[in-house]
Amino acid sequence: MKSMTGFGQGEATDETWTVSVELTGVNRKQTDIAINLPGRLVDLEPDVRRRISERISRGRVNARVAAERRGAGAGRLQVDEALAREYVEAARRVSQTTGADMRIAAADLFRAPGVFRMEETEADPESLRGLVEKAVDGALAKLIHMQEEEGRHLRSDLEARLNSIADHIEAVRVQAPDVVSIYRKNLFTRLENAGLELDLNDDRILREIGLFAERCDISEELTRIDSHLRQFRRYFESGEAAGRPLDFLCQELNREFNTIGSKANDAGIAQRIVNAKTELEKIREQVQNVQ
């Protein structure tokens, strides 16, 4: 089980370039990958997206990729020779017009705007593909390690709450058979208090008790709840993405709890169901952070 939240950083270098990647993961119902690449590496976005989506099943992942040149080879000195000639020619004309000595030495041109500039050598995306892949894989490994660590804490909390639900449901299972007998006893008591003569074999009374027993039978709901709880625990043990299936199981458990609450007609069972639904709501909140 893995959480959706986490952070990972990776770096790869060669003789010329250093590529660094940062990945951050946050909660999101669907998979959403946002990639920020330098303009010169935008052609590598599909490859980066594929590598991330292969390892992340749910959540929003923000990826930031940076590439920097290393050492003295970071750029080339460019000379605008045409502009330099214009400066020299302008100085000559001013000298002729004013009679002032306006001779320009070559060193003076270093102070002239625009004549000299450093031009960074553009990166070839294909030459950096290997470095980008290595940095992404390193960042993914750290991101997933953090997600797995948090996933272990989530699992511990979920298991404790599932055990609490199982205890409440077991208490309901024990109490359920007594509901009909209590209703039968109360029915007879009300009839006696009303001064009506009782015939224990009266078809009307037997039919009323039978209809009540049918209405409050929760055996099917209890069986389905047992199945849902087993599936919940099976996903804990599996290595597959569990977030969406667990979210679905939470919905199904809530449906069964509501049905039992409406059918049981017993204050003790109703209180157990309220307690179970409280635990389920906390489980549902936690499941929103599970991949």
N, C-alpha and C positions, 0 to 999 in steps of 0.2 A: 504494500500500500504506500502510495506517495501523495504528499501534499502538492498543492499547486503553487505555493509561495516558495521563493528561494532566490539565491543570487550565486552567480558563477563568473569567474574571470579567467581568461586564457590568453597566452601570448606565444608567438612563434617568430623566430628571427633567422635571417641568413646574412651573407656578407654585406648586403645592400639595404635590406628592408627589415623593419620591425612591425608586425601586425598584432594588434591587441583587440580582444573581444570581451564585452561585458553583456551578460544575460541577466535579466530580472524577470521573475515569474510572479504573477498575482492571480487572484480568483477571477474566473470567467466561466460561464456555463458551457460555451463552445471554445474551440481552439481558435486563437487569434494571435498571429505572429506579426509584429511590427519590426522592420529592419531599417536601420540607419547606416548607410554606407557612404564613403567618400564618392564624389561624382565620378572619379576615374575608375572606381570598382563596381559601378552599378550593374554591370553585366554579370556579376557573380551573385546577384540577389537570389535567383531561382535555386542555385546550388545551396546557399546558406539556408534558405527557407526549407528546402527538402531535408537537410541534415537535422534541423531542429524538429520538424514535424514528425520525423521517424522516431524520435525519442520522447516527445511530449504529446500526450493524448488529449489533454484538456487544460484550459486556462489561457491567460494572455501572457505572451513572452515578448519583452522588448529587447532587441539586439542592437548593440552599438559597436560598429567596426571602425577601427582607425588604423591607418598605415603611415609610417614615418620613415624617411630615408635615414640611414646611419652615416655618421662620419663626414669627411670632407667631400664626398661625392654627392652631396645633397642637391647640387645644382651647377649650372654653367654660367660663366660671366659672358654676357652679351653686350656687343658694342654697336650702337646705332651710328654707323659711319656717315651716313647722309646728314644726320643732325649735327655731327661734329664738324663737317665741312661748312654747314650753314653758320655755326658759331664763328668759325675762323673767317669766313667771308664777311659776316656782319662786323667783326672787329676791324677788318681791313677797310671797309667802307667808312666806319666811324673815324678811323685814323686819317683817311684821305679828306674827309669833310671838315674835321676839326683841327687837323694837324697834330693831334695828340698821339703819343706813342701807345698803340693798342695791340702790340704783338702778343699772341697767345702761345704759351708753351704747352706741350702735350699734357703735362701734369695738371695744367689749369682746367683741362676738360673734365677731370674727375669731379670737379665741383659744379660742373654744368648739369642742370637737371635733365634727365632722360637719356644722356649719352651712354652711361654704363648702368646695367641692371643685372641682377642675378635671376636667372630663369631656371625654375625647378624642372627637372626631367620628369616627364609624365610616366606614371607606372603602367605597365602592360598588364591588364587583368589576368591573362593566362599565365604570365610568369609569377603572379602572386597567388594563384589558385591554391596551390599546395599549402602555402603559409596560412591562408585564410581558413582552409579546411582544418588544419592542425589546431589553430587558435580556437575555432568554433568547437571542435571536439573537446579541447581542454576545458573550455568554459562550461560546456554541457555536462561533463563529468562532475564538476564541482556543484553545478546547479542541482543535478539529480541527487548527489550525495546529501545535500541540505534538505531536499524534498523528501528523501527516504527517511532521514533522521526525524523530521517533523511528522512524517507518516507513522512512525513507530509510536510517537506520543498520541497521535490521533487514534490509532488502533487501541491503545490501552484505555483511553477514555471511552471509546465506543463499546468495547467489550464489557466494561463495568456497567454501562447503562443498559446494554442488552441483557446482562444477567439480572439487573433490577427488573426489567420488563418481564423476563421469564418467570421471576418469582411472583410477580403480581398475577400473571396469567395462570400459574399453577394454583394460586389461592382461589382464583375464579373457578378453575376446574373443580376444585374440592367443594366450593360453595354451591355450584350450579345445581346438583341433584336435589338439594334441600329446598330450592325455590318453589317447586310444585307442591311439596308436602306442606310448606308454610302457607301457601296460597289456599290449599284445601282446608287446612285448619282454620284460617281466618274466615273463609267463606262459611263454614259451618257455624263459627262463632257469631257472625253477622246475622245469619238466618235464625239462630237461637235467640239472639237479642231482639230480633224483630217479632218473636213470638210465633214463628212458623213451625209447623210440625215437620220433622226431618225424616226422610226415607233415604238411607244411604245407597239404596239401589235405584233411586229415581233417575230415569234416563236424562232428564234435564240437567241435574247436578253433575252426573258423570260426563255429559257432553260438554258442559261448561269447563270442567276441570281438564278434559281432554283438549279442548281448544286452547286453553291457557298453556298447557304443557307444550303444545305444538308451537304456539307463538313465541315462547321464551326458550325454545331449544337452541342452544348456541354451540352444539357439538361441531358443526361444519366450520364455523368461524374459528373455533379453537384449533381445529386440525390445520386450517390454512395458516394461522399465526405460527404454529409450530414449524410448518414448512418454510415460511418467510424467515424465521429466525435462523433455521439451519442454512438457508441460502446466504444470509448475511454473513455468517461465520465462514462459509465456504469461500466467499470472496476475500476474506481476510487472509486465507492461506494461499490463494492463487496469486500468480505474478501478473495477471492481466489488469487492465485499467478497470477500476471498480466504481468510480464516482457516479456515472450515470445509472448503472444497475442498482446501486445502493439508494440513490434518490428515488428510483421507481419503487423499490421495496418499502421505503418509508411511506410513500403514498398508499400502497396496498395495506400496510399495517394500520395506518390511520383509518382506512375504510373499514377494516374488520373491527377495530375498536369502536367506531361509531355505531356499527350494527349491533354489537354486543350491548353497548350502552342503551340503545333503544329497545332491545328485546328482553334484557335480563329482568327488569321490573324488581330489582332488589337493591337496597341502599348500599349494602356491603360490596356487592359486585360493582355498582356504579362508582364507588370511591376508588376501588382498585383500578378501574379503567381510567379514571381521571389521573391517577398517579402514573399509570403506564403511558398515557398520552403526554404528560409533562416530560417524561424521560425521552419519549420519541421526538418531541419538538427540539430538545437539545441535541439529539442525534442528527436530526435533519439539518440543523445549523452547522454542525461539524462536517457533515457529508458534503456541504457546499464547497469545502476546501480540499476535497479528495479528487485526485485525477481519475 
